[in-house]
């Protein structure tokens, strides 16, 4: 299912365009010595009762767990270990490895030296990428050779056109960024000063557009980050 973002440029124009996860396919193929192609498969390593936390809870401390590992194989469930996994779901457990249904979320804020400065109830953020107000290019450029030393990018999306008009719209943006060898920051909200929220209840991110052009074609990448590199 296609996802859309309402994108506005520095000239006051805007359009709804598609954004998708950007994954670069590897040109390297793995195969056996007989030339047969191989593939990845998820395998069950251990169950909750065989995890390190469960073993410490069962035997008392790390030293006793080490002795048990020397004398036997408590980390292996012979009936389950090695089974292929077709699907999985996230489950929240307590310190006794029991499933829980009600939790309270806390947002922890860290200082550059790693100490905790604040604990708070996280805000329930509402998606703002496809509202009445477009996500706008701020006009502020960041040279590529500088920004990669300041920010940690968590993910990137590829923006794509839906018709000829949006092709010209995105191509022009990509060409400007490519010519200047820079990324440009995106911002949401009426005053274009808010971070991007891609889904209701999701995290907020700062977004930066990167453009590349070649022989009448373009690629426009949206890099997102919520982590900045700072000196201690």
Backbone torsions as a table, in degrees:
resi	resn	phi	psi	omega
1	UNK	NA	127.8	-177.8
2	UNK	-71.9	144.6	175.0
3	UNK	-114.4	144.8	-174.0
4	UNK	-119.5	154.0	174.6
5	UNK	-135.3	136.4	177.5
6	UNK	-88.2	103.7	-171.8
7	UNK	-105.3	132.6	176.8
8	UNK	-117.7	141.3	-179.2
9	UNK	-98.0	-174.6	-177.2
10	UNK	-76.9	-7.8	179.5
11	UNK	-96.3	5.4	178.9
12	UNK	87.3	6.0	177.5
13	UNK	-92.8	154.1	177.1
14	UNK	-147.8	157.1	179.2
15	UNK	-158.1	151.0	174.8
16	UNK	-87.0	121.5	-178.7
17	UNK	-127.0	163.2	-177.9
18	UNK	-85.3	142.2	168.8
19	UNK	-129.5	138.7	-177.4
20	UNK	-135.6	159.8	174.9
21	UNK	-61.2	134.7	-179.9
22	UNK	-99.9	113.6	177.6
23	UNK	-127.7	123.7	179.9
24	UNK	-88.7	122.4	-179.8
25	UNK	-72.9	136.0	-179.9
26	UNK	-74.0	141.2	177.3
27	UNK	-87.1	-1.7	-178.6
28	UNK	-100.4	128.4	177.5
29	UNK	-110.8	138.1	178.4
30	UNK	-98.3	141.1	179.2
31	UNK	-152.3	164.6	179.2
32	UNK	-79.9	174.4	178.2
33	UNK	-64.8	-20.1	177.7
34	UNK	-86.5	-1.4	178.7
35	UNK	90.3	6.8	179.9
36	UNK	-85.1	138.9	-179.0
37	UNK	-72.7	141.1	179.3
38	UNK	-109.4	163.0	-178.8
39	UNK	-143.1	164.1	-179.5
40	UNK	-88.6	149.7	178.5
41	UNK	-145.8	131.7	176.6
42	UNK	-75.4	130.2	-179.2
43	UNK	-122.2	137.1	177.9
44	UNK	-71.4	121.8	-178.6
45	UNK	-85.4	-48.3	177.6
46	UNK	-160.3	163.3	175.8
47	UNK	-93.0	174.1	-177.7
48	UNK	-60.1	-34.1	-178.4
49	UNK	-73.1	-13.6	178.6
50	UNK	-104.9	3.8	179.3
51	UNK	-72.1	163.4	-179.4
52	UNK	-60.8	-42.6	-180.0
53	UNK	-61.4	-40.7	179.4
54	UNK	-67.7	-37.4	-179.8
55	UNK	-68.4	-38.8	175.9
56	UNK	-63.8	-41.7	178.2
57	UNK	-64.4	-34.6	-177.6
58	UNK	-77.6	-43.9	-173.1
59	UNK	-98.5	-15.3	172.8
60	UNK	115.4	-48.3	179.3
61	UNK	-157.1	175.2	-174.8
62	UNK	-64.8	-35.3	-179.8
63	UNK	-63.8	-43.4	179.1
64	UNK	-67.2	-35.7	177.0
65	UNK	-63.5	-42.2	178.9
66	UNK	-60.0	-42.5	178.9
67	UNK	-63.8	-39.7	179.2
68	UNK	-66.0	-36.0	178.9
69	UNK	-68.6	-32.4	177.8
70	UNK	-70.3	-41.4	-174.6
71	UNK	-87.2	-14.4	-177.9
72	UNK	-161.4	-159.7	-178.4
73	UNK	-131.5	63.1	-178.7
74	UNK	-69.6	-14.7	-179.5
75	UNK	-83.5	-3.2	-177.1
76	UNK	-114.5	131.6	171.4
77	UNK	-105.4	105.6	-173.1
78	UNK	-60.6	-23.9	-179.7
79	UNK	-84.8	-20.8	-173.2
80	UNK	-118.9	-37.7	-176.0
81	UNK	-59.8	130.3	179.0
82	UNK	96.1	-4.5	178.1
83	UNK	-72.1	146.7	178.0
84	UNK	-77.4	139.9	-179.6
85	UNK	-105.8	123.4	179.4
86	UNK	-93.5	-26.6	-179.4
87	UNK	-163.0	159.8	-178.9
88	UNK	-151.0	159.4	178.1
89	UNK	-133.9	147.9	179.7
90	UNK	-76.5	135.4	180.0
91	UNK	-130.6	131.9	179.1
92	UNK	-95.0	131.4	-177.8
93	UNK	-127.1	163.8	177.3
94	UNK	-96.1	-173.3	-176.1
95	UNK	-66.8	-17.5	176.9
96	UNK	-94.8	12.4	178.1
97	UNK	64.3	27.9	177.3
98	UNK	-100.1	138.5	179.2
99	UNK	-62.3	142.6	176.6
100	UNK	-123.5	151.0	-177.3
101	UNK	-111.6	-21.1	-179.7
102	UNK	-123.1	127.5	-179.6
103	UNK	-136.2	161.4	173.0
104	UNK	-117.2	121.0	-178.8
105	UNK	-83.9	141.6	175.2
106	UNK	-129.2	137.3	176.2
107	UNK	-99.1	123.8	-176.9
108	UNK	-104.7	126.8	179.8
109	UNK	-105.4	128.0	-177.4
110	UNK	-110.2	147.0	172.0
111	UNK	-82.8	166.2	179.8
112	UNK	-56.0	-28.3	-179.5
113	UNK	-86.4	4.1	176.2
114	UNK	94.3	-4.8	179.0
115	UNK	-79.4	151.5	-179.5
116	UNK	-82.3	126.0	180.0
117	UNK	-102.7	-23.5	-176.9
118	UNK	-162.6	143.5	170.5
119	UNK	-124.2	129.5	-175.0
120	UNK	-147.8	161.7	175.1
121	UNK	-76.0	123.7	-177.2
122	UNK	-66.1	146.0	178.4
123	UNK	-77.9	143.9	175.4
124	UNK	-83.5	101.8	-176.0
125	UNK	-84.5	146.8	179.2
126	UNK	-106.4	139.1	179.4
127	UNK	-57.2	137.6	-177.5
128	UNK	-131.5	20.0	-176.1
129	UNK	-94.8	-10.6	-177.9
130	UNK	-133.4	35.2	179.4
131	UNK	-92.1	-168.9	179.1
132	UNK	-65.2	-38.2	177.7
133	UNK	-87.9	123.6	-178.2
134	UNK	-71.7	156.3	169.2
135	UNK	-75.4	120.8	-169.1
136	UNK	-108.7	147.9	168.2
137	UNK	-72.9	127.7	-175.1
138	UNK	-78.8	-16.4	-177.5
139	UNK	88.9	-8.8	-179.0
140	UNK	-88.7	123.5	-177.6
141	UNK	-97.0	145.6	177.7
142	UNK	-129.1	112.1	179.3
143	UNK	-54.7	138.8	-176.6
144	UNK	-59.7	-38.8	-175.6
145	UNK	-73.2	-5.6	178.0
146	UNK	-107.5	-42.0	-171.5
147	UNK	-68.8	-31.1	-179.6
148	UNK	-69.7	-14.0	175.7
149	UNK	-95.5	0.2	-177.6
150	UNK	-114.8	-27.9	-174.0
151	UNK	-126.9	153.1	173.8
152	UNK	-108.7	112.1	-177.9
153	UNK	-83.3	125.8	-175.9
154	UNK	-83.8	-32.0	-174.1
155	UNK	-162.4	165.1	173.8
156	UNK	-142.5	147.2	178.7
157	UNK	-121.6	154.0	174.6
158	UNK	-104.2	129.6	177.4
159	UNK	-93.9	136.1	-176.2
160	UNK	-133.8	150.0	179.7
161	UNK	-79.7	162.2	178.1
162	UNK	-115.9	-11.3	177.2
163	UNK	-160.8	-175.7	-176.9
164	UNK	-64.3	-37.1	-179.4
165	UNK	-66.4	-44.4	179.5
166	UNK	-72.0	-23.5	172.5
167	UNK	-62.2	-49.8	179.2
168	UNK	-60.8	-39.2	-179.4
169	UNK	-61.1	-49.4	-178.0
170	UNK	-74.9	-35.6	179.5
171	UNK	-61.9	-40.4	-179.8
172	UNK	-64.4	-41.2	177.8
173	UNK	-64.0	-46.8	-178.6
174	UNK	-61.5	-39.7	-178.3
175	UNK	-66.3	-41.6	178.9
176	UNK	-60.9	-44.9	-179.0
177	UNK	-68.9	-36.9	179.4
178	UNK	-67.2	-43.2	-179.2
179	UNK	-62.8	-33.2	-177.5
180	UNK	-94.8	-1.2	177.6
181	UNK	50.2	45.4	-174.8
182	UNK	-140.8	164.1	171.3
183	UNK	-104.8	149.7	178.6
184	UNK	-121.4	137.5	-175.9
185	UNK	-77.2	142.1	173.7
186	UNK	-106.0	149.6	177.7
187	UNK	-146.7	150.6	-178.9
188	UNK	-109.1	177.5	176.4
189	UNK	91.4	166.0	-177.8
190	UNK	-62.4	-33.0	-179.0
191	UNK	-100.2	6.6	179.6
192	UNK	53.4	48.0	179.7
193	UNK	-135.8	15.4	-177.8
194	UNK	-108.2	148.9	175.9
195	UNK	-70.7	168.6	-178.2
196	UNK	-89.2	135.5	174.8
197	UNK	-122.4	115.6	-171.6
198	UNK	-84.7	-22.3	178.9
199	UNK	-152.2	153.2	179.7
200	UNK	-58.4	131.8	-178.9
201	UNK	80.1	2.9	-178.7
202	UNK	-88.0	-176.1	-179.9
203	UNK	-86.7	162.0	176.0
204	UNK	-98.6	143.5	-177.4
205	UNK	-136.5	152.6	166.4
206	UNK	-91.0	137.7	-176.3
207	UNK	-115.7	144.1	179.2
208	UNK	-135.4	130.3	-179.7
209	UNK	-93.4	136.7	173.7
210	UNK	-122.4	133.5	-179.4
211	UNK	-121.3	145.6	175.1
212	UNK	-139.0	140.5	178.1
213	UNK	-132.5	150.5	178.5
214	UNK	-161.0	117.8	173.8
215	UNK	49.3	51.7	175.4
216	UNK	82.1	1.2	176.4
217	UNK	-115.6	165.2	-176.6
218	UNK	-144.2	162.3	167.1
219	UNK	-138.9	131.1	-177.7
220	UNK	-124.0	117.6	-175.4
221	UNK	-112.0	136.4	175.7
222	UNK	-106.3	109.2	177.0
223	UNK	-92.9	134.5	179.6
224	UNK	-121.3	148.1	-178.1
225	UNK	-149.5	150.0	169.5
226	UNK	-136.6	22.5	-178.6
227	UNK	-138.5	126.3	-179.1
228	UNK	-113.2	139.2	177.9
229	UNK	-83.1	124.3	179.2
230	UNK	-132.1	146.3	177.0
231	UNK	-73.1	141.9	179.3
232	UNK	-76.3	NA	NA
